[in-house]
Structures are given as structure tokens and as C-alpha cells.
Amino acid sequence: MEESKQVRRLRRLRLTTVIKYAVLAAIVAIVFIPLSVILLSAFKTPPEMVQGTVFALPKSLNLNNFTDSFKQAKVLLALKNTLLITVTSVLLNVIIGAMVSYIIARFNFKAKKLVMGIFMVAMIVPFTTIEVARFSIVKNLGLYNTLWAPILIYVGADLMQIFVYKQFIDKIPESLDESAMLEGASYFTIFRKIIFPLIIPAALTVAIIKFVEISNDMYVPYLYIPSDKFRTLSTTLMIFQGDRTLEWGSLSAGVIWVILPALLIYFVFQKYIFSGLVAGASKE
């Protein structure tokens, strides 16, 4: 009987392992197959795109698609707008998110649960349900078709930021705050000179995640800054695709131009993302 139970357990364990690796393999295929097709297509000439399959290797490294897409899509202008919007939004996000998290972690007030509930609701409610009101606010403020429109929308603390910051702040002894207050320090001074320097790893984590998230967003820039001079990398690709539907080589090169900055940021700083999340979640 005991042997039969052990055999059944081994079978269940093997089945679970097979299912787990099958799911992982499917996820990898879903992610990497389209990227592989885009990368191969970016180096192909128009005849190669028509004659061969999507997985066929290019006969030579054709860089004309990259130069053509770079000039036609005005990548430098789009990159400048993207960096301006993203960097400004990330900096404001880091500062505001850290301040809000400090207040929630350190102060007890009557509306604390209500504030957290509002953050929870804001995470659940789809943005499309409030889009009419948000668009009207931006329009009435005179920010429509300016770079400040997406910046204003992106700025604000969300639940992810608060969770990351709060995990770090909770590990900082409150005796440091009390000692600083005895020395005459204000709450803002305590935050600026004690709290924020100690949560720099959390700030880096939030900054990198927000950078990738904002730089890849297409919806907000497309809706709020339709002018050609304010195109971002994501909206440039969409308009470029509409103008050159059949030139898949140039389109693929344009996709690579768009995703390259976010990929570089992620691969260079990915250790800070994981270390920041793990350090904040661990208990001492």
C-alpha cells in the first residue's frame, strides 16, 4: 500500500512538472516567436519578404530598412519627446509616491483606510470609464496638445508604488524620526534627510518600472498630443504603420527602434528591479 501511494505521488509530481514546463514553454514561444519574426523581417529586402517564409533567414544584413524607418518616422524627434515626457513623469512619480507612502506608513489619521480604499478602487476601475472627465479637465486647463498633458496624467502615486515604498519605510525605526524631531527637524526635513536616502533602492525600482511603462504607452500620447511635432516613439510607429502598410521590412525596423530604449533600460537595470522588490518584501 505504501509503495502504491509513493508511486501515485511520483506520477502526480511528474505530471505537475510536465504541465509547469509546458506552460512556461508556451509563454516563451508566445513572447519570442513574434520578436524573432520582427528581427528577421527588419533585415530582409522586399523580394525576400514576398518569396520566403517569415522564419527564413535574410540573405544579407540589409540596413536600408533601419535608415528608411529612422528618417521617415523622425525617430530622433520622437525619442526626444518620449524622453522628455518619461523622465519628467518618472521624477515627479518618485517624489510624490515616496511622500504619499511616508504619510501612510508613519501617520495615523481617520481617513487612512478611506485613502487606501480610493487607491484600490483606482486600480480596479478601467481608465476608459473616466476618460471623458479626464479629457475635459485637460482641455479646460489648456493643456491639450502639449507635452504637459501626458505628464499630468502619468503623475500620481499608485498602489504598486505605495506597496514598494511602504515595505522599506516600515523597516526604518521610528526612533530615527523621534530623534530628529527632538533636534527640531520638521516632517519634511525628516523625509528629505532620513527617510528618502534610506529608500533609494525602492525609488530606483519604481523609477525603472515606471520608465518602461510610460515609454511603451501609446494610448495617452495618441489621444492627448496628436500634433506631429509632439509624436512619441509609440505613436510614431502607429502612424508610420498606417502610412506604409505593405512595407513590412521598414515596419519591423520601426518596431525595433521603438522597443530598443525600453529593452536597454530593462536589461541594464533589471537587477535593481528584482533586488528592490525582494529587499522590500523580506523581513529581518
HELIX and SHEET records of a PDB file:
HELIX    1   1 GLU A    2  ALA A   42  1                                  41    
HELIX    2   2 PRO A   46  GLN A   51  1                                   6    
HELIX    3   3 ASN A   64  GLN A   72  1                                   9    
HELIX    4   4 VAL A   75  ARG A  106  1                                  32    
HELIX    5   5 LYS A  112  ILE A  124  1                                  13    
HELIX    6   6 PHE A  127  ILE A  130  5                                   4    
HELIX    7   7 GLU A  131  ASN A  140  1                                  10    
HELIX    8   8 TRP A  148  TYR A  154  1                                   7    
HELIX    9   9 LEU A  159  ILE A  169  1                                  11    
HELIX   10  10 GLU A  174  LEU A  182  1                                   9    
HELIX   11  11 TYR A  187  ILE A  190  1                                   4    
HELIX   12  12 PHE A  191  ILE A  195  3                                   5    
HELIX   13  13 PHE A  196  LEU A  198  1                                   3    
HELIX   14  14 ILE A  200  SER A  215  1                                  16    
HELIX   15  15 TYR A  219  TYR A  224  1                                   6    
HELIX   16  16 ASP A  228  PHE A  230  5                                   3    
HELIX   17  17 LEU A  233  ASP A  243  1                                  11    
HELIX   18  18 TRP A  248  ALA A  281  1                                  34    
END                                                                             
